[in-house]
Amino acid sequence: MLWKRDKNSSGSWSITGRLIFWFTVSSFALLAFTSGFLYWVLNQNLLNTEKQFLYNKIRVARTILEKNPQPLDMLHEEVAWESSAHQFAKFYSQISYASGDTIVETPGMKKVFKASEFPKPVSADKIPDQGKKWRSSNGQVYLMMSAWIVVGHQTHKRRLMRIALDVSHDDALMADYDRKMLIVLLFGLFISAIIGGIVARKGMKPLHDITSATKKITSSHLDERINAEKWPREIRSLATEFNEMLARLEGAFNRLSQFSADLAHELRTPINNLMGEAEVSLSRKRNTDEYRQVLESSLEEYGRLSRMIDRLLFLAHTENAETVINKTSFSANEAVRTIMDFYEALSEERHITCTIKGDAELFADPMLFRRAVNNVLSNSFLYTSDGGNISIKIEKQAPDNVSVCVKDDGIGIEKKHLERIFDRFYRSDQSHSINPGGSGLGLAIVKSIMDLHDGVINIESEIGKGTKICLGFPADVG
């Protein structure tokens, strides 16, 4: 079959089937129109030639009778002898009085025709432009005309001329052309369907290649791509978008897999701690103080789990495409000073000097802004030695950007960790040793908050010299 219907749909054709159908219909219509037009042109040319032949004979007879009223010898030559002399254009002619009596005619004409079979004659001042086709009992086809002829210049004296041309050969030619044209049309319909099938299948091959490629794509083979370099532009754009979608899916799947592995790893430690403490406490009878110690230790682990769950829920909320944040204009300096009030006691205890410079009007979500800055400050306090320095600088760097930079002179971060420092659960070896109870979600939350604000985050760090993290917020309300 040249086309087939889609198994998954009721009565609908495939694209290939539709292309074949419309290509065949259009090709057949064009072929039929061309053949019909050529048939009409040929028929009109033959008919005009036949009419012109008959009219020329009538014109000659009119000329003879107008100039020579009694030229019976010339009429005999024109009517009787001329008609017999034509081998391939057999015609009959007759000239008679108005009363109907014959003056001269082609021999044997009365045996073939009756006067009533000829069309109504046209007047002597008109050119006969129409004829009548008539088929005899033996199957011969004739084109007949009738016309009045004026004798001399006396309009009251008229003669009637009847003439018939044998057009059987032309009629047979047109009948043969009809048969051949029908064969050509049927053959053209068949060939058009075959060519349409070949063209449609070649044109649809890229889609079949895409289908074959997509069948190879599974959760374990998301790295498969469709090579569309030699495809048509329309299909190439589809394949390019499909490849980009696969790249996004692969990235999301890898992140999800990594997230699941990291989450399992992070949850395993507190759960193992809780289970170990519970097993130890149940191994023998203990007094109230010992049970209290176990509960207090468990409570710390519960708190760690609770904070981790809250942060994960926050990250899931911020990554939702439909999340709407409540932006408003506020002073960045005032917001940062409010945050620093919480660290005042800690900075005095550890003799860490904190400074805030600059100010700018910021358009952002105040609560999310405070959380992002707080997470950055928390890391700075955590990895800055006693007696160190932490500085916060706020400035409007461009007409549409406000920068909030937090710089410390702490232990710093190795360059190999900077690319992944904002990934969930990612922690360097130094981070594990200094803060074993951390979850590695603080800076990931900062990154999510900046993404919600269409902002940017940059980090610079050097071992032993400290770290600088800059948050760039769009300042324009629009």
Secondary structure, DSSP 8 states (H G I E B T S, - for coil): ----B-TTSSS-B-HHHHHHHHHHHHHHHHHHHHHHHHHHHHHHHHHHHHHHHHHHHHHHHHHHHHH-SS-HHHHIIIIIIHHHH-SSS-EEEEEEETTS-EEEE-TTHHHH--GGGS---B-TTS-----EEEE-TTS-EEEEEEEEEEETTEEEEEEEEEEEEE-HHHHHHHHHHHHHHHHHHHHHHHHHHHHHHHHHHHHHHHHHHHHHHHHT--TT-TT-----TTS-HHHHHHHHHHHHHHHHHHHHHHHHHHHHHHHHHHHHHHHHHHHHHHHHHHSS---HHHHHHHHHHHHHHHHHHHHHHHHHHHHHHHT-TT-----EEEEHHHHHHHHHHHTHHHHHHHT-EEEEE---EEEE-HHHHHHHHHHHHHHHHHHS-TT-EEEEEEEEEETTEEEEEEEE-SS---HHHHTTTTSTT---HHHHHH-TT--S-HHHHHHHHHHHTT-EEEEEEETTTEEEEEEEE-----
